[in-house]
Amino acid sequence: MLGYRHAFHAGGGADVLKHAILVFCLKYLCQKEKAFLYIDTHAGAGSYALAGGYAEQNKEWKTGAAKLMEKTEKTKQSEMSLALYDYLSYIKTPATYPGSPALAQKILRPYDRIVCYEKHPADFLLLREFLSHDCRAEVRNADGFEGLKSLLPPPSRRACVLIDPSYETQDDYKKTVSAVMEALRRFPTGLYLVWHPLFVLDDAGETLRDNLMALYSGNQCRVELITGDKRHAIGTKRGGLYGSGLVIYNPPWTLKAALEETLPFLTRCIGGDHAGGFQWIDRRNPAQ
Ligand SMILES: C[S@@+](CC[C@H](N)C(=O)[O-])C[C@H]1O[C@@H](n2cnc3c(N)ncnc32)[C@H](O)[C@@H]1O
């Protein structure tokens, strides 16, 4: 089923969390000169027009990125976490919102590589057009769950992988776990970010998060941002999202301090009925 279009959700609270952390991780990898590969298994259209397009219908960006921008307008750089400051510097224009491929495109260096998978025919064409002038980037109209393993381990032995399915079908939950297991088996030292939803009436997101946390024995963390009210179901069978999260394998060690600073700030700006949080598991260096 390919009914999902990310344009409806562009710039919402889930994107803010995911993209702020993605920006942090990519910038961290850029601190070392050696090239790396960025893999986006579910890449979307690349960039989204906020006015007049699909994004206009739900206006999710109004309660996410736009609200954050508004609330931080008068905040000095020194009073904001560097992670958010960096993220906001990439979403300055009010007319468009950058998806994950656009952020990677802005951050990666000339000698890094980008491989994006997008299965939806229309979003694939938009993404291909969006990245068409970038010789670092390759866009594949194929299944990202399947394609991921063919890229691992990368020749440079450095990679950041974003696994960001739409979870439209139950199959996506199983495929996410299998793809992550296979990826970690082939390339256990990669930096992986796996996004998951948190639904009001369906605990599939929480179960997936717990399964993902259980399958890796190295350093990892989970991060959640609550953007809605868990007591109030809206619309769909699953009751809508009350938040979202990421499971991150081999996170940059600097991310812990960034999350301590960023999450309370984000919660104050765009948070819902209760605070999100994070859990940091440092198995290789448990004393830290
Ligand atoms: C949540 S959106 C991606 C958003 C994007 N990563 C971002 O942060 O800007 C998920 C995308 O995955 C695509 N998709 C769904 N199943 C897929 C699959 N098996 N392989 C590749 N892409 C898929 C959908 O068409 C949709 O555009």
The ligand as an ORCA input file, in Angstrom:
! r2SCAN-3c Opt
* xyz 0 1
  C       8.054      8.973      6.818
  S       8.271      9.142      5.113
  C       9.946      9.616      4.930
  C      10.308     10.970      5.419
  C      11.748     11.343      5.229
  N      12.640     10.303      5.728
  C      12.066     12.620      5.950
  O      12.441     12.587      7.132
  O      11.970     13.694      5.330
  C       8.321      7.491      4.547
  C       8.516      7.342      3.050
  O       8.813      5.981      2.758
  C       8.229      5.626      1.513
  N       8.147      4.164      1.510
  C       7.171      3.356      1.993
  N       7.555      2.054      1.932
  C       8.817      2.045      1.415
  C       9.783      1.035      1.160
  N       9.518     -0.243      1.432
  N      10.973      1.387      0.645
  C      11.264      2.694      0.371
  N      10.399      3.708      0.603
  C       9.197      3.393      1.134
  C       6.920      6.367      1.521
  O       6.452      6.545      0.189
  C       7.312      7.681      2.209
  O       7.673      8.652      1.269
*
